[in-house]
Amino acid sequence: MDSITVSVNDAFDRFERRLLDMQVGDRMRPADAAQDTGLAPELCLRVLAGLEKAGLMQRRDEDCFVRRRLDLGAAGAPGR
């Protein structure tokens, strides 16, 4: 395995750990996530925007996302 692949995998692992450690109400900026993980800010923004679409994050402004509680009772949720 080449060092670039290992580096990218390590960066994604760091990003995943940051996301999993978040509690409801915690904030994350793509630029801060990029600095902490080594990933590109644009990639961090795309991941956070995807989590927003999934209902796990809420965008507060152009560059700040807040962890929200996952509403499993919403329409379209599994089991409904």
PyMOL commands that place a pseudoatom at each C-alpha (Angstrom):
pseudoatom trace, name=CA, resn=MET, resi=1, chain=A, elem=C, hetatm=0, pos=[0.000, 0.000, 0.000]
pseudoatom trace, name=CA, resn=ASP, resi=2, chain=A, elem=C, hetatm=0, pos=[1.473, 3.349, -0.952]
pseudoatom trace, name=CA, resn=SER, resi=3, chain=A, elem=C, hetatm=0, pos=[1.898, 6.170, 1.549]
pseudoatom trace, name=CA, resn=ILE, resi=4, chain=A, elem=C, hetatm=0, pos=[-0.692, 8.422, -0.142]
pseudoatom trace, name=CA, resn=THR, resi=5, chain=A, elem=C, hetatm=0, pos=[-3.439, 5.826, 0.368]
pseudoatom trace, name=CA, resn=VAL, resi=6, chain=A, elem=C, hetatm=0, pos=[-2.448, 5.317, 4.004]
pseudoatom trace, name=CA, resn=SER, resi=7, chain=A, elem=C, hetatm=0, pos=[-2.373, 9.084, 4.537]
pseudoatom trace, name=CA, resn=VAL, resi=8, chain=A, elem=C, hetatm=0, pos=[-5.858, 9.577, 3.052]
pseudoatom trace, name=CA, resn=ASN, resi=9, chain=A, elem=C, hetatm=0, pos=[-7.236, 6.658, 5.065]
pseudoatom trace, name=CA, resn=ASP, resi=10, chain=A, elem=C, hetatm=0, pos=[-5.737, 8.098, 8.255]
pseudoatom trace, name=CA, resn=ALA, resi=11, chain=A, elem=C, hetatm=0, pos=[-7.245, 11.505, 7.457]
pseudoatom trace, name=CA, resn=PHE, resi=12, chain=A, elem=C, hetatm=0, pos=[-10.705, 9.994, 6.944]
pseudoatom trace, name=CA, resn=ASP, resi=13, chain=A, elem=C, hetatm=0, pos=[-10.319, 8.008, 10.166]
pseudoatom trace, name=CA, resn=ARG, resi=14, chain=A, elem=C, hetatm=0, pos=[-9.504, 11.235, 12.057]
pseudoatom trace, name=CA, resn=PHE, resi=15, chain=A, elem=C, hetatm=0, pos=[-12.539, 12.945, 10.496]
pseudoatom trace, name=CA, resn=GLU, resi=16, chain=A, elem=C, hetatm=0, pos=[-14.781, 10.006, 11.385]
pseudoatom trace, name=CA, resn=ARG, resi=17, chain=A, elem=C, hetatm=0, pos=[-13.577, 10.052, 15.008]
pseudoatom trace, name=CA, resn=ARG, resi=18, chain=A, elem=C, hetatm=0, pos=[-14.282, 13.796, 15.242]
pseudoatom trace, name=CA, resn=LEU, resi=19, chain=A, elem=C, hetatm=0, pos=[-17.780, 13.273, 13.879]
pseudoatom trace, name=CA, resn=LEU, resi=20, chain=A, elem=C, hetatm=0, pos=[-18.511, 10.333, 16.187]
pseudoatom trace, name=CA, resn=ASP, resi=21, chain=A, elem=C, hetatm=0, pos=[-17.305, 12.296, 19.219]
pseudoatom trace, name=CA, resn=MET, resi=22, chain=A, elem=C, hetatm=0, pos=[-19.757, 15.131, 18.538]
pseudoatom trace, name=CA, resn=GLN, resi=23, chain=A, elem=C, hetatm=0, pos=[-22.674, 15.636, 20.894]
pseudoatom trace, name=CA, resn=VAL, resi=24, chain=A, elem=C, hetatm=0, pos=[-25.954, 17.347, 20.028]
pseudoatom trace, name=CA, resn=GLY, resi=25, chain=A, elem=C, hetatm=0, pos=[-25.247, 21.082, 19.785]
pseudoatom trace, name=CA, resn=ASP, resi=26, chain=A, elem=C, hetatm=0, pos=[-21.531, 20.740, 19.001]
pseudoatom trace, name=CA, resn=ARG, resi=27, chain=A, elem=C, hetatm=0, pos=[-20.308, 22.850, 16.082]
pseudoatom trace, name=CA, resn=MET, resi=28, chain=A, elem=C, hetatm=0, pos=[-17.907, 22.028, 13.286]
pseudoatom trace, name=CA, resn=ARG, resi=29, chain=A, elem=C, hetatm=0, pos=[-16.484, 24.211, 10.541]
pseudoatom trace, name=CA, resn=PRO, resi=30, chain=A, elem=C, hetatm=0, pos=[-15.166, 22.528, 7.380]
pseudoatom trace, name=CA, resn=ALA, resi=31, chain=A, elem=C, hetatm=0, pos=[-11.947, 24.575, 7.566]
pseudoatom trace, name=CA, resn=ASP, resi=32, chain=A, elem=C, hetatm=0, pos=[-11.322, 23.434, 11.167]
pseudoatom trace, name=CA, resn=ALA, resi=33, chain=A, elem=C, hetatm=0, pos=[-12.054, 19.810, 10.256]
pseudoatom trace, name=CA, resn=ALA, resi=34, chain=A, elem=C, hetatm=0, pos=[-9.659, 20.097, 7.318]
pseudoatom trace, name=CA, resn=GLN, resi=35, chain=A, elem=C, hetatm=0, pos=[-6.920, 21.519, 9.512]
pseudoatom trace, name=CA, resn=ASP, resi=36, chain=A, elem=C, hetatm=0, pos=[-7.387, 18.765, 12.120]
pseudoatom trace, name=CA, resn=THR, resi=37, chain=A, elem=C, hetatm=0, pos=[-7.598, 15.874, 9.650]
pseudoatom trace, name=CA, resn=GLY, resi=38, chain=A, elem=C, hetatm=0, pos=[-5.486, 16.846, 6.659]
pseudoatom trace, name=CA, resn=LEU, resi=39, chain=A, elem=C, hetatm=0, pos=[-8.418, 16.556, 4.255]
pseudoatom trace, name=CA, resn=ALA, resi=40, chain=A, elem=C, hetatm=0, pos=[-9.308, 19.344, 1.832]
pseudoatom trace, name=CA, resn=PRO, resi=41, chain=A, elem=C, hetatm=0, pos=[-11.800, 21.903, 3.195]
pseudoatom trace, name=CA, resn=GLU, resi=42, chain=A, elem=C, hetatm=0, pos=[-14.049, 21.326, 0.151]
pseudoatom trace, name=CA, resn=LEU, resi=43, chain=A, elem=C, hetatm=0, pos=[-14.215, 17.607, 0.912]
pseudoatom trace, name=CA, resn=CYS, resi=44, chain=A, elem=C, hetatm=0, pos=[-15.068, 18.267, 4.567]
pseudoatom trace, name=CA, resn=LEU, resi=45, chain=A, elem=C, hetatm=0, pos=[-17.795, 20.670, 3.415]
pseudoatom trace, name=CA, resn=ARG, resi=46, chain=A, elem=C, hetatm=0, pos=[-19.265, 18.002, 1.115]
pseudoatom trace, name=CA, resn=VAL, resi=47, chain=A, elem=C, hetatm=0, pos=[-19.281, 15.403, 3.897]
pseudoatom trace, name=CA, resn=LEU, resi=48, chain=A, elem=C, hetatm=0, pos=[-20.940, 17.809, 6.341]
pseudoatom trace, name=CA, resn=ALA, resi=49, chain=A, elem=C, hetatm=0, pos=[-23.495, 18.859, 3.700]
pseudoatom trace, name=CA, resn=GLY, resi=50, chain=A, elem=C, hetatm=0, pos=[-24.294, 15.176, 3.137]
pseudoatom trace, name=CA, resn=LEU, resi=51, chain=A, elem=C, hetatm=0, pos=[-24.797, 14.696, 6.865]
pseudoatom trace, name=CA, resn=GLU, resi=52, chain=A, elem=C, hetatm=0, pos=[-27.077, 17.725, 6.789]
pseudoatom trace, name=CA, resn=LYS, resi=53, chain=A, elem=C, hetatm=0, pos=[-29.183, 16.082, 4.072]
pseudoatom trace, name=CA, resn=ALA, resi=54, chain=A, elem=C, hetatm=0, pos=[-29.332, 12.937, 6.202]
pseudoatom trace, name=CA, resn=GLY, resi=55, chain=A, elem=C, hetatm=0, pos=[-30.662, 15.012, 9.130]
pseudoatom trace, name=CA, resn=LEU, resi=56, chain=A, elem=C, hetatm=0, pos=[-27.638, 14.617, 11.390]
pseudoatom trace, name=CA, resn=MET, resi=57, chain=A, elem=C, hetatm=0, pos=[-26.238, 18.132, 10.998]
pseudoatom trace, name=CA, resn=GLN, resi=58, chain=A, elem=C, hetatm=0, pos=[-27.802, 21.567, 10.608]
pseudoatom trace, name=CA, resn=ARG, resi=59, chain=A, elem=C, hetatm=0, pos=[-26.058, 24.384, 8.749]
pseudoatom trace, name=CA, resn=ARG, resi=60, chain=A, elem=C, hetatm=0, pos=[-25.976, 27.544, 10.859]
pseudoatom trace, name=CA, resn=ASP, resi=61, chain=A, elem=C, hetatm=0, pos=[-24.250, 29.753, 8.322]
pseudoatom trace, name=CA, resn=GLU, resi=62, chain=A, elem=C, hetatm=0, pos=[-22.058, 29.381, 5.268]
pseudoatom trace, name=CA, resn=ASP, resi=63, chain=A, elem=C, hetatm=0, pos=[-19.296, 27.557, 7.111]
pseudoatom trace, name=CA, resn=CYS, resi=64, chain=A, elem=C, hetatm=0, pos=[-20.689, 26.214, 10.386]
pseudoatom trace, name=CA, resn=PHE, resi=65, chain=A, elem=C, hetatm=0, pos=[-22.572, 22.988, 11.002]
pseudoatom trace, name=CA, resn=VAL, resi=66, chain=A, elem=C, hetatm=0, pos=[-24.201, 21.957, 14.280]
pseudoatom trace, name=CA, resn=ARG, resi=67, chain=A, elem=C, hetatm=0, pos=[-24.783, 18.353, 15.353]
pseudoatom trace, name=CA, resn=ARG, resi=68, chain=A, elem=C, hetatm=0, pos=[-28.475, 17.727, 15.823]
pseudoatom trace, name=CA, resn=ARG, resi=69, chain=A, elem=C, hetatm=0, pos=[-30.504, 14.931, 17.290]
pseudoatom trace, name=CA, resn=LEU, resi=70, chain=A, elem=C, hetatm=0, pos=[-31.580, 12.352, 14.731]
pseudoatom trace, name=CA, resn=ASP, resi=71, chain=A, elem=C, hetatm=0, pos=[-35.372, 12.288, 14.545]
pseudoatom trace, name=CA, resn=LEU, resi=72, chain=A, elem=C, hetatm=0, pos=[-36.256, 8.660, 13.876]
pseudoatom trace, name=CA, resn=GLY, resi=73, chain=A, elem=C, hetatm=0, pos=[-39.972, 9.410, 13.995]
pseudoatom trace, name=CA, resn=ALA, resi=74, chain=A, elem=C, hetatm=0, pos=[-39.901, 11.662, 10.927]
pseudoatom trace, name=CA, resn=ALA, resi=75, chain=A, elem=C, hetatm=0, pos=[-41.880, 10.825, 7.826]
pseudoatom trace, name=CA, resn=GLY, resi=76, chain=A, elem=C, hetatm=0, pos=[-39.904, 8.595, 5.536]
pseudoatom trace, name=CA, resn=ALA, resi=77, chain=A, elem=C, hetatm=0, pos=[-37.983, 7.009, 8.385]
pseudoatom trace, name=CA, resn=PRO, resi=78, chain=A, elem=C, hetatm=0, pos=[-37.616, 3.223, 8.316]
pseudoatom trace, name=CA, resn=GLY, resi=79, chain=A, elem=C, hetatm=0, pos=[-40.647, 1.485, 9.708]
pseudoatom trace, name=CA, resn=ARG, resi=80, chain=A, elem=C, hetatm=0, pos=[-43.083, 4.215, 8.633]
for i in range(1, 80): cmd.bond("trace and resi %d" % i, "trace and resi %d" % (i + 1))
show_as sticks, trace
zoom trace
